[in-house]
Amino acid sequence: MLHLDLHPMNVILSPRQGVYVIDWTDAAAGPAGFDGALGYVEMATVTLPDDSSTSRIGLRAGHVGRR
C-alpha cells in the first residue's frame, strides 16, 4: 500500500499513540519503497518560507515526539 503524499505534515507524533500517518486519500497499490523515494524527492526539492508559523510547527513536532 502506497500513501503517495508522504511528507512531515501528514505524519502525526503522539505521546499516547506514537507515530501515525494521516491523509490516505491518494493511496494506491505499488512497489515497496516508492513512497520513501517520492517523499525524499518532495522534501529535497521544496522551499519553505522563513516565517514564524513554520518555525512554530517544527518546534511543536520536535517537542511532541520526545520524552
CORHUDA-V268303 format. One record per backbone hydrogen bond with DSSP energy under -0.5 kcal/mol. CO is the residue of the C=O (numbers start at 1). NH is the residue of the N-H. Records with the same first field share a line. If there is no record, write none. Layout:
# CORHUDA-V268303
CO->NH, NH
This chain:
# CORHUDA-V268303
2->28
5->7
7->10
8->11
10->22
12->14, 20
14->18
18->14
20->12
24->27
28->2
31->34
33->37
34->38
35->39
36->40
37->41
38->42
39->43
40->44
41->45
42->46
46->48
49->51
51->55
52->56
53->57
54->58
55->59
56->60
57->61
58->62
59->63
60->64
61->65
63->66
